[in-house]
Amino acid sequence: MTRKDYIMITRATARAHYQSVGIHEGAGVRIVIRCLVDALKADNPKFDEEKFVKEVWTVHPKRKVG
């Protein structure tokens, strides 16, 4: 995957987090993020989990990421 792919995934997960309104939706988003992190780490040993998670939790989905 390219950097562009990782940015797209970060934006999509940030959007899901931003749009989740209930406690159950938020929990579902966190599960998806955990699964994505595991898959991305398996795909790329240099994947920076800490940076990815920080971006997902702090980035407004419409702000430029990267």
ZIQUI-V380036 format. One record per helix or strand of 3 or more residues. SS is the DSSP state (helix for helix, strand for strand). FROM is the first residue (numbers start at 1). TO is the last residue. If there is no record, write none. Layout:
ss: {SS & SS}
from: {FROM & FROM}
to: {TO & TO}
//
This chain:
ss: {helix & helix & helix}
from: {3 & 23 & 49}
to: {19 & 43 & 58}
//
